[in-house]
Amino acid sequence: MRGKLTVIIEKDEYGYYVYCPELKGCHTQGETFEEAVTNIKEAVELYLETIDPDKDSIILNKDIYSTSIEVAIA
């Protein structure tokens, strides 16, 4: 079975940090964007292999919103 999950990728001075909001604690990093994406795919697969479906909840249909806001910057 295949499904789609959301991943959030943040760039910082060390590379890229990426996490999956639907899977609590599932996160990784990479020096490049591509490496971060590859790493999160592997992390998600490993995460899903190790959970007990009867005990652990997976929120595959979690509503995730992204927007921009405008604020004054001093």
C-alpha positions in Angstrom: 0.0 0.0 0.0 1.2 3.5 -0.8 0.1 6.8 0.7 1.2 10.4 0.8 2.4 12.2 3.8 3.3 15.8 4.4 6.9 16.7 5.0 8.2 20.1 6.2 11.7 21.1 5.1 13.5 24.0 6.7 16.8 25.4 5.5 19.3 26.7 8.1 23.0 27.4 8.2 23.8 23.7 8.5 21.7 22.3 5.7 18.1 21.1 5.7 16.0 19.9 8.6 12.9 17.9 7.6 10.1 16.3 9.5 6.7 14.6 9.0 3.9 16.2 11.1 1.7 13.1 10.8 4.4 10.9 12.4 5.3 12.2 15.8 9.1 12.2 16.3 9.9 11.3 12.6 12.6 13.8 11.5 16.0 13.9 9.9 18.3 16.3 8.1 20.6 16.5 5.1 23.3 18.8 3.7 21.3 19.3 0.5 17.6 19.5 -0.2 17.8 16.3 -2.2 19.6 14.5 0.6 17.0 15.7 3.1 14.2 14.3 1.0 15.9 11.0 0.5 16.6 10.8 4.2 13.0 11.5 5.3 11.7 8.9 2.9 14.0 6.3 4.6 13.0 7.7 8.1 9.3 7.3 7.3 9.7 3.8 6.0 11.7 2.8 9.1 9.2 4.5 11.4 6.2 2.7 9.8 8.1 -0.7 10.0 8.6 -0.3 13.8 5.2 0.8 15.0 2.5 -1.5 16.4 -0.7 -0.6 14.5 -2.8 -1.8 17.5 -1.0 0.6 20.0 0.4 3.4 17.9 -1.8 5.9 16.1 -0.9 7.3 12.7 -2.6 10.4 11.7 -2.6 10.0 8.0 -5.4 12.5 7.4 -4.2 15.2 9.8 -5.3 18.7 8.5 -2.1 20.7 8.0 -2.3 24.3 6.9 0.4 26.6 5.6 0.0 30.3 5.1 1.9 33.6 5.2 1.3 36.5 7.5 2.5 40.0 7.3 4.0 41.7 10.4 6.0 44.8 11.1 9.7 44.1 11.5 11.5 46.7 13.6 
